Amino acid sequence: MVFVAKTLLEDDADAERDPIVTPQLQHPSKPEKAMFIVCGLGSIGQNCVAVLHQYGAKVIAIELNQTIDWELPNLAESVETVHIGDCRKANVLESAGIHHCRGVLLVTDNERTNTEAAFAARLLNPNVRLVVRSSKQNLNQLLSKNLGSFVAFEPIDLSASAFAFAALGSDVPGFFKLEDQWLRVVNREIRQDDRWRDRRQLKDLTTSSRRVLLHLSAAAPSSQQFYSWDADATLMAGDTVVYIELLDRLVGYSPQLSPESQQQIKPTTQQRQSQKTSAASSQRRRVFRHLRFPILNGNIKQKLIQFWQSTAQYQTRRVAIICGLAVSVLWCLGIVLYRLHYPQISLAEAFYAPVVLLLGGYGDLFGGVRFVSEPPPAEEVPWGLRLFSLGLTLAGTAFVGVLYALLTEALLTAKFQFKNRPPIPKQNHVVIIGLGRVGQRIAAILQDLKQPVVGIDSTALESSILPQMPMVVGNISEALTQVNLAQAQTTVVVLGDDMENLEIGLMVHAANPHNELVIRTQDQLFSNNVAQLFPYAQVLCAPVLSAEVFAAAAYGENILSLFHLNHQTILVTEYTIEPEDTLNGLLLAEVAYGFDVVPVLHQRSQSSPNLLPSDDVRLEAGDRLILLASTQSLQRIEHAELKPPGWQVQVTQALNQDAIFEGANEITRISGCSISTARQIMISLPALVPTPLYKHQAQRLIRNLQKARVTAHLMPLQDGLPSLQE
């Protein structure tokens, strides 16, 4: 960030001459649009273009394919130029303007291409910001140390955290960890029996371990922005308050059930036996299911590639598939050869002859056994056909051996796997349908949060993967009846096909309408339509979630986590304050209320971090700051668009000299004006505090002045700036 913030705290002499101290950001001239290059116009790349366009950036795209399938309407108009070529080549990057761009987003589907293009970009521009799509964590850490201004993300990890938080239910939209301390975002609906109803005001909820984010009133519609609530409002039945709080220790969260009812109930012996029988049956079906090709609607070649990649961790299955294909080819070839040499035999006899040979019946066929139609004796059989028949017998023996090995492995794996995995939870658990990389990551996050989880998939996981997670393997429709769906808290559907996710989501809702439902999609238009037609489901588009992080990181921000709150993505963003930074010199109150963000951690150099810091901290170069912010707020920070304060405080009376002394200290601490100016105010009552304040900032100043036995009240800022009253 290159904008300069005006210093808010003048020295005492300057303050006496000109007591008006206003937070303003200087803009000598309108800044030029930042330019970014997006390499790869797949789903994530196109969404990156859309987010960067919202930031007001100039976007240049590089795509290998000449035909581009634009998934978002009017998105092509957001791109200045599309260069067709290989982003790894220097001439392509130079033609796209690599020497003049601020950042390069490398988000193609090929991780190697992304890494090689990052090398090429760094050689051409040593200062450009590199944002890379890559899952190789160790390599990414090494490259970030050696390349400089380099950051890499795995889209699966980015979206998995959002899905995991959504799985906790609408009552807990976010969980994240800072400095070994868990913070939880809570969405609390005030019911008739709530202890806060008609007793607590929003200002009372702000403590050293809690901050209010949103207040949605039942009486009147409220804004979705932070700090749009009135601190003096009293909580009423039907209101919803969203706040963030520190947790002393991490426990399983349940909004409906007591801690005693959250404990897992051990199944009876009969239930255990039923689970084992069902698991073994599902395991047998799984073995034979993997011997088939998933020929479905769509691109068959792509389906076959995906199927082959899905067997990468199971080499024995790949061997079985190759052997099965080879035996099938030999079988068909045997039918043709026997029909050609023995035209008098029937097709059925020609069909069964290779089968006998494949099952080791070479001696039966050529050791005195004759065909029904009396073919020539064995010694008259051509030597080439006899040699081929021997080859069939040898191939069949090898295939049977591989098949036996595969079945033995499957049975042993099922035996030990279901022996070690815990039983299925009875209630208050999360059901994850689809245990691919995304599903496994979601399950791991939920287990870290002490949330009971059960997984469903057509393929069993290896015993070393999530060993403490119970799972049901087999047909998903049948598996839904085995996971206590009626008592589940949330169901997350994260299979690879959008239509299949929707179908299963509707099945889950039909089985339990009270179950929280989270559905994963890969297409934003599809996601928007489903969200409008089925409002009971949280529909999250994975590429959109990832693109918001990639785009924010392109500007230099460090994104630690993200969650979904009231239909918008909230990013946990880390800043390191630099001398010419937009935020340098501002009070945290001005950062929070001026940019609509929530500071959750502040750390000064060589000091311990402070969680949920006070609004009165003034930022300095070298400080570390972590915020909760929407993408719109990050855009405003990037462009230094600080909302102007609209309120002022009039101090009318102080009870005694101690009140005058304490009141001056409070004015200096909260408003940021100099101590000499604050003392002049307190000895010249009634007087206006000269520094314009944000509403929450001004209200807190009035409350603190009242505690110091000083009377003050809130006033809207008049045209022009106020002056001290003599």
N, C-alpha and C positions, 0 to 999 in steps of 0.2 A: 504494500500500500504506500502511495507516494504523496498523499495529501497532508498538509501541515495543519495541526491544531493550534489555535491561538491559546497562549498561556492564560489560565484562569486566575491565578493567584499573583497579584502584583505586590511589590514591596510596600511597606507602610507609607512611605512618603508619597508614592504615586497614588495610593489609595486615598490619601487625604486630599490630593488635588483633584482626582477623578474617581469617585467612589463607585462608579458604575462598572461592574465586572460581569461581562456577558459571555457565555459559551458560544462562540461563533467559529466556524471553520472557513478559512480564507480560500477563495477561488479566484486567483488573478485572471484566469481565462478558463473557458470551458475545456475540460480535459478531453484529449483525443480518445476515441474508442479503443479499448484494448482489443488486440487481435489474437485469435487462437486458431490452431490447426487441429481438426478432428480427423484421425486416420481410421477408417472403417465405418461404414454407414449401415451397420446392422441395427438391431433394436436398441442396444445401449448407445451406439454412436448417434443415432437420430435423436434420442432423448437428450443426449449431451448437447446437441445442437440447439434443441428447444430451450433447455435451461440457460445456456450461455446467451441465447438471444434475449431471454428475459432479463439477464444481467445488463443488457445493452452492449454486448460485445460484438465485434466483427468476427465472423466465423468463416474459415476456409476449410473445405473438406477434401480428403483424398480417398478415393475408392478404387479398388482393383477392377471391379466389374463395371462395364459400360451401362448395363441396365440396372437401375436402382428402383427397388420397390419401396416407395415412400409410405410408411405406415401411418404417419400423422398428416392431417390435412394442412395444406399451405406451408408445410415445412420447407419445401424447396425454396420458398421466397426468403427464408431466414438465412440461407447460405449465400455468401457473396459469390463464391466460385467453387465448382466441383472439378478437381483435377483427377483424371483417370490415369492410374498408374500404380506402380509398386512403391509404397511409402518407405521402403528400405533404401531406395536409390537416391543418391544425393541430388541429381538433377530434378527429380520430382519434388523433393522438399524445397529446393531453391526456387523452383517455379511457383510454389505455393506461398513463398515469402517467409521462409524459416528465419532469415536474418532480422526480420522486423516484428516477429510475433512474440507474445508474452509467454505463451505456453503451448505445448503439444499434447493432445490426448490420444494415446495409442490404445484403441479399444477394438481391434479386429478380433476375430474368433480364434486366431492362431497366436499362441503365447510366444512362440519363437519369433514370429514376424514382429510382434510388438517389441520384444527385447532388441532385435537387430535394428529396428527402426529407431529405437531410443539411442543406440550407439551412433547411428548416422546423424541424428539430430544434434547430439551433444558435440560431435566433431565440427558441425557447421555453425553451431551457436552455443558457446560455452555457458551462456547465462540463461538460456531458455528453461522454463519450468516443464518437467517431464512427468506426466501422469500416465501410468502404464497399467493395463489389465493383465494381471499375472497371478498365479496361485503358488508360485515357488517362493515360499516365505524366506528361506535361508538366502537364496540368491538375491531376492529383493533387498534384504537388509545389507548385504555386501555391496550391491550396486548403489544404494542410497548413500553409503559412506564414501564410495569412490567416484561416483558421477556428480554428486552435488545437485541440490534442487531436484531430487528424484523421489517420487512416491509411487507405490504400486498397491493395487487393491484387487481382491478376488470378489467378483460380483456375488458369488454364492454366500460368502461371509457377510457381505453388506446387507443383503436381503434377509438372511437367516435371522439376524438379530431383530429386525423389524417384525418378522413372523413370530419369533419367540415371545416378544413383548405383547404382540396382539393375542397370542395364545393364553396369556395370563388373564384375559378377559377385559372388558371395557372398564372395570374398576381399577386396573393397574396397567395403564398404557405404556409405561416405561420403567426400566430397571437398568442401571449401569453402575460401574465401579470406578472410583477415583481414589488413588492413594490408599488402597486396601480398605476403603470405606464404601459400603453400598448405599446408593441413593435410589429412592423409589418415587415414581410419579403416581399419585393416587387421584382417581376420579370418583368423588364421593357424592352420592345423591342424598339430600337431606330428607329423611322420612319423618312420619309423625312421631315415632318413638326415638328419634335421634337426640342425643344429649346436647347437640349444638343448636337445635331448633329453638328460635325465639330467645336464645340466651347469648349467643356469641356474635360479635361483629367481625367483619373480615380483618380489621386491623388487629384483633386479638389473636388471630391465627398465625401471625408472623412472629416467629421466635428464632432462637439461635439454631434450631434444628429443622425449621420448616419455613417455606416461602409459598405464598399463594400465587398461582399462575393465572387462573381464569375463574370467573364467577358467572355462571349462566343462570339468570333469574327466571323463575317460572312466571313472574308477572309481566316482564317485558323482555324482548329479544336483546341479546347482548353481543358485543363484538367478539370475534375469535382471537383478537390480539391480546398479548400480555398487557397487564396494567390498565385494561379498559374498565375495570370494576371500581366501585366507590368504597374506599376503606371504611367509611362509617355505616355501610349497609349491614343490616341484621339478617342473618340466615333464616330463611323461611322454608316451610315444608314445600317440597317440589323443586327447590333450588339445587344446583349442582356446582360444587366447588372442586377445582383441580389444584392440587398443591404438590410440591416436592418436599421430601423429608429425608433425613438421615436415619439409617437403621443401626441400632446398637448391635444386633446380630441378625443373621439371615435365617428366616424360618419360612416354611411353606405358607403361602398366602391363600386364604379362603374368605371371601366376603360373606358367604352364607353360613358356613359351618364353624362350630367351635373347634378348638385344637384337639379336643378328645375325639370328635367325630372324624377328624382328618386322618387318624391313624388307620393304616391298612389292616383290614380284617383278614386273618389267615383263612384260606379255603379249607374245606373239609377234605377228608381222604377221597371221598367219591368225586368231589369237584376236581381234585388234583388228577385223578385217574382219567376223568373226562377230558381235561385239558391235554394230557399226554397223548390220549388216543386221537384227539382232533389234530394235535400238532404232528403226530406221526403220519396221519392220513394226508395232511397238507404237505408234509415233506415229500411223500411219495408222488403226489401230483406235481410238485415242483420239479422233481427230477425229470419226468417225461415232458413237462411243459418246456423245459429248456432245450429239448432236442428238436423243437419246431422253430421255424422262422416266423417272426411276427409280421406277416404280410398284411398290412393294413392299408386303409385309404391314404393316399398321398404318394410321396416319392419313395418307391420301393428301394431304390439304391440307398437313399439316406437312412431308411429304416434298417436295412441290413447292416450298414456301417455302425449305426447306434447299437444294434444288437451285438455285433462283434466286439465293440468297445466295452459293452456292459459285462462281458465275460473275461475282461483283462485280468481280474484278480483270481480267476478260477481256471488255471491252466489245464487241469484234467478235463474240464468241460470242453475246452477248445480241442483237445486231442480227440475226445469222443465225437465231436461234430465232424472233424476232418475224417476220422475213420468211418463214420456213418456215411458220409458223402462218397468216400472211395468205394465202400462195399456196395452202395446203391448203384454206382456206375458199373461195377463189375457184374452185379446181378443182371442189370439190363443188357449188358454186353453178352453175358452167358445165354440169355433167352434168345437173342438174335443169332448167335453162333449155332446153337443146337437146332434151331428151326431151319437154318441154312443147310446143315449137314444131314439132318434127318427130317425131310419134308413130310414124311409119312406120320410123324407123331403129332399129337394135338397141341394146341397152345397151352393148355393146362399142364401137360406133361413137360413141355419146354420151360414152363414157369417154375415147376417144383424141382426140376433137376438141379439148377444152380443153388436152390435153397438147401437141398441135401448136401451138396458140396460145401457150402458155406458153414454148415453145422457140423463139419467134420466127417461127412459120409463118403469120402473118396473110395474107401474100400468097399462100401456097400454098392456103389454104382459100378465100379469096375472089377469087383471081386466075385463075379458069378451072378450078380443081380441083373436081370434083363428088363428092358422097357416093356410095357404092355403090348406095344405094337411090334415086338420082336426086332429090334434094331440089330445091326451086325455085332458079333461078339467083340469083347474088349480089345482083343489083339488086332482087330481090323479098324479100330478107331484111329483116325489120323493122329500122328504124334503131337502135332501142334495143339489139337483140341485137348488131348490128354494132359499136356503141359499146362494149358490154360486152366483145366479143371483142378490140377494140383495147386495152381496159384490161388484159385478160389478157396480151396480148403485152408490154405495157409492164411489168407486174408481174413477168412471167417473166424479162424482160431484167434488171431490177433484182436479182432473186433470184440469177440466175446470176452476175452481177457480184460480189455479196456472197460467194457460195459460192467463186468463184475466189479472191477476196481472202483468205478464211479458209484455204483449202487452201495458198495461197502463203505466208501467215504461218506456218502450222504446219510446212511443209517447211523454211522458212528458220530458224525457231526450233530445230527438231530438228537441222538441220545445224550451227548454231553452238553449240547447247547441248552436244551430244555430242562436238563437236570440242574444247570447252574443259574439260569435266569429266574428272577423272582416271579411270584404269581401276579396275575393281572389285578390292578387296584379295583376296589369295590366302588369308590365314589370320589368325587372332587379331583379327577385326574384329567389330563390332556391326552387326546387321541390324535396321533400323527399318522396320516394315511399317505404312504409314499416315503420310503427310507433310502432315497438316493442321497447324493451329497448334501442337498439342501435339508432334507428331512433329518439326516444324521446330525448335521450342525445344529438344527433347531432343538433336537432332543438333548444334545450335549449342553446347550445353554440352559434349557429348562432344568436339567438335572443339577447344574451348578446353582440354580435358584431354589433348589430343594422342592421342586414341583413334581408330583407323581406323573409319570408318562407311560403310555403304552403305544407301541408301534404296530402298524399293519402294512404288509407288503406281500407281493406274490413270490418274492425271493427271500430266503432266510439270510440274515447277516452272519458273518463269521463270528465265532464265539468270543474273539478278542475285541470286537467292535461293540461298544456300548453294552458291556456284559451285565450291567445292573438294570437294564431296561427290559421289561417284559414285552413280548411281541407275539403276534399271531401271523402265521404264514399261510397263504392260500388265496382262494377267490375272495376279493374284497367284499362283495355282497354278503357272503357267508360269514366272513370275519367280523362284520359289524355286529352280528348277534352274539359275539363272544367277548366283547370288550366292555360290557356294562355301560353301553352308550346312554341309557336313560339316566344314569347317575354321573355322567362325565360333565366336567366343567366347560371344556372347549374341544372342538374338533378342527384340526388343521389339515387341509387337503393340498398336498404339494407334489402331485404326480407330474409327469413331463408333458401331458397333453391338456390344453385348456378346456376342451369340451369334456374330457373325462373327469377333470376336476369339478366342473359344473355339475355333471350328472351325479357324481358321488356326493357333492355338497347338497344337492336337492334330496337325495336319498337320506342323508343324515338328518336334514331338517324335518323330513316327513316322519322319521323314526322318533325324533325328540325335538319338538319346536322350541324348547327352552334352552337348548344347547347353543353356546356361542360358536359361531362358524367363521372360519378364516379360509379364504380360497386364494390360491396363487394363480396368476395369469402372466402371460408373456406379451400380450398385446394391449396397448393402452385404450384403444377404442372399444375393444371387447370388454375390458375391465370397467370402463365408464358405463357401458350399457348394462352389464350385469349388476353393478352397484346400484343403479337406478331401479332396475326391475325387481331386485331382491334386497331390499334395504336391511333385512335382518342379518346379512352376511357382510363381513369385512373383506373386501376384495382388494388385494394388494398386487400391483403390477411390479414384478421384480426389476425389469429394466429401468423403470422410472425411479425406483428407490436408489438403484446403483448410480444412475446418471446424475442425480442431485449431489452425490458425494464426489464423483469425478469432476463435475463442473466447479464445485466449491474448492476442491483441492487444486484446481488449475490456477486459482488466484493466490495460492500460497497457504490456504488454511489447512490445518491438520484436523481431520474429522475422526473423532474417537469412537463415536457410536451414533445411532439414530433410532428414533421410534416414531410411531404414528399417533397424532393427537388431533382429534376433531377434524379429520379429513385433510390434514396437512402433515408433512414430514418435518420433524424437529431434529436438528443436527446438534450433537454435542461437539463443539468446536473449540480448538485450542489456539491461542494466540501467544506470540512472544512480542512484547511491545518494543518497537524500535524508535530511535530518536525522531525520525520524520514520520512516524506512524500517525494515522488518523486518531487513534485512541490516546496517544501520549498527552499527559497533562489533564485529562478529564477525570472528574469524580466518577466513581462507579454508579452513582445515582444518575449522572448525565448519560453514561453509556447505556444503562438499563432502560431508562424512560425515553431517552432520545432516539434509540435505535430499536426499541421493543425486543430486548434480549434479557436473559436472566443469568447474571453471573453466579456460578456455582463453585468456583475455586479461584483464589488469588494467592500468588506466591511471589514474594520479593526475593531478590537474589540473596543467597546464603541464609534464607529464613525458611521456616517450616510452612507448608501450605495451609491455607485457611479456607475451610469449606463453608459455603453459604456466607460469604464475607459481608461486612457492613457496607452500606451505600456511601459512607463517608471517606472511603479510601481513595486517594488520588493516585492515578497510574503514573508510573515512571518508566523510563527506558530500561529494558532488561526484565521487567515484570512478566510473569506468566499468568495468563488469564484463560479460564475455560468458561464458555457460555452455552446456554441453550438458545438456539436461534432457528428461525425458519429461513428458507432460502431468500425470501424477500428482505429479511433483516440483514442477512449477510451482504446482499446487494447494496443496501443502504450504507453499511459500514464501508464497503469497498468504494462507494462514490461519495463518502463523507456527507451523506444527507441526514444530518442531525435535526430532529424535530425541534423547533424553537419552544422554549418554556413559555407557559401562558398564565402564570400565577405569581402573586407576590404576597408577602406577609406584612401586616401592619401590627406593630407592637404598641400597645396602648398604656400599660401600667405595670410597674414592678413593685412588689410588696415591700422590699427593704434592700439594703446595700448588698447583702448576700445574693438576693435574687438578681440584682443588676450584674454582679460578677458572673454568676452561673449562666444567666441569660446571654451574655456576650460570648461565653465559651460555646454554648449551643449554637448560636447563630454562625460563628466561625466554622464550627465542625461540620454543620449540615449544609450551609449555603456555599461555603468555600471562600467567603470574603475575608479580608484581613482582620486581625484582632483589633487593630486601631479603629477600623470602620465599625466593627460591632460594638466597641465601647462607646463610640460617638453616638450610635443609635440609642444605646441604653441610657445615656445621660441626657438625651434630647427627646424624651417621650412626650407625646406620641410621635412615632416615626416609622417610616417604611424601610424594610430591609431592601437595599438597593439591587441585590442580585435577583433577577427573575428566576423562578423555580418551577419545576414540574409539580403537578398536583399532589402526587403521593409524597414527594419530597417536602412540599410546603406543609402538608397535613402532619407529617412526622415532626417537623420543626415546631409546629403549634403544640402538639402533644408534649414534646420535651420541654418547651417553655412553660407550659402549665405545671409540669412536675417541679420546675424550678421556681414556681410561684410568680410567673410572669404571664400577664394576659395578652393574648394576640388573637388575630382572626385572619381568615383567608380572603383575598381580594383578587378578582380577575385583573390581568395586566391591562392597563389602559394604553391608549395610543401614545407611543413614545415611551421613553424610559423614565421611571420615577427618580426623584431627587431627594436628598435628605432634608428633613424639615428642621429648621433651626429651633 
